Amino acid sequence: MTQGSTVATASADAGLLSKERIIARPGFNRWLVPPAALAIHLCIGMAYGFSVFWLPLSKALGITEAIACPAEMGLFARMVATTCDWKISELQWMYTLFFVLLGCSAAIWGGWLERAGPRKAGLVSALCWCGGLVISAAGIHFHQIWMLWLGSGVIGGIGLGLGYISPVSTLIKWFPDRRGMATGMAIMGFGGGAMIGSPLADALMRHFATPTSVGVMETFLVMAALYFVFMMAGAFGYRVPPSGWTPAGWTAPVASNNAMITANHVHVSKVWGIPQFWLLWGVLCLNVSAGIGVIGMSSPMLQEVFGGRLIGVDVGFGSLDPTQLASIAAIAAGFTGLLSLFNIGGRFFWASMSDKLGRKNTYTLFFVLGICLYAAAPSAGDVGGIALFAGIFCIILSMYGGGFATIPAYLADLFGTQMVGAIHGRLLTAWATAGILGPVVVGYMREYQLAHGSPPSQVYNTTMYILAGMLVLGLICNLLVRPVAARHFMTPDELAREKQLAHEKVDRSGHSVLPPEQMARIGHGGNPALVAFAWLAVGIPMLFGIWVTLQKAFVLFH
């Protein structure tokens, strides 16, 4: 029996969800993998859009007006109360839990993912994310907010973490020649999930709303079913390349030409003790903290700084009547939509550019340009340049998104590709930290300045300077990044053992057992109609989301 037939037999004998079963065979086209990743990321990315549910859920019992709980009712009593509505501040704990659990679950189960493979991780992600929505729907039915926290917040948050990192290692191995672009395509989907999900949820809630229901429970159930279908299609669309596979005609860069890209591999268990990991942790945490801070205050800052000038009336924000405030709120919503487009586009653009500029240079550009823009934003507001102000924030948000999409390739360059998914999972604890740090800084500084008599149009200036200071610290961390010392890499024997534990088809020395002639037929070719269908399946929903968002953004220019 030949080696190739041995591999085929072993794959056929493996379980449907096993990693051996999804090792690509000759004729598989690597361009089928990004749509599979997008199918999952576009679904779990709806976590960004959950704010569309806060207001309806705050009136789940009252329908038209919230039924307030008695003032003396404590937190635990409100958690199980069935006679009064939930506060929006209580519902927002789901959002906090999303991203705390995302970072924690990615860190805890990243190593398991590398060995189990992306298909099994994608399945678990679908069960957790969609199952969490079903539990939340039950929580609405029984009016128990703790079920929403448990369902969408905790269980759904675990699904977020596994779904977010599931394609990272796979895409980097399929596209060693375009690491940034490959991860940028997938992570762009996470940023675009709310762009599709929010208008869909709004339409479903309006469809299911009745005099006795706000329609959120039914919306959760429908979206859970739709997302499960898409996520399962993505999970079963995953394939991993055989060990040692490279694209036809591509050779790995010589270390002497680019010392920041290694051909060796670090084990995930060692990264906690490597300085470069903590420097990148600081890079991601500080970049995201500043970006989250800007996202949280961009809309109120636009309204309070420009006031009536947004609608051609030369009066301050505090002097506007309700009709004028409503007009300004619509413009601010369009501004938020415009920022979301740059956030999404930046993930693909900057990650792709990093393939040419290098990861360290790309982050240096983020920080240097970001420092200048954060510091210039208050002046843009003071001189009244709305277009300049909007342009500054659009570039800032593009770099915020680009930071997320570029970091997996940065990790692969420094620590190798064997366990990059698990290492990326541990690094995402920086995101969980930033999700707390950024809003706290912005909220505290705003309240502090208002309490000391600062006018609303000026309270954001100091905050922007503080966020610029965060970027200075991030720049220092990035400039300190150096190639990883040789002592941290796995030996050939350790690497071979790890490949066997990861169910890769290798011999005892860690080399692929697939014949070279079969290896050469993997990654290209296949059925072009299937590739086109896969991209249309994710491309059409994305185009729908972009169109809806652009319609909202057009208000900003009228």
Order of alpha helices (4+ residues) and beta strands (2+ residues): alpha-alpha-alpha-alpha-alpha-alpha-alpha-alpha-alpha-alpha-alpha-alpha-alpha-alpha-alpha-alpha-alpha-alpha-alpha-alpha-alpha-alpha
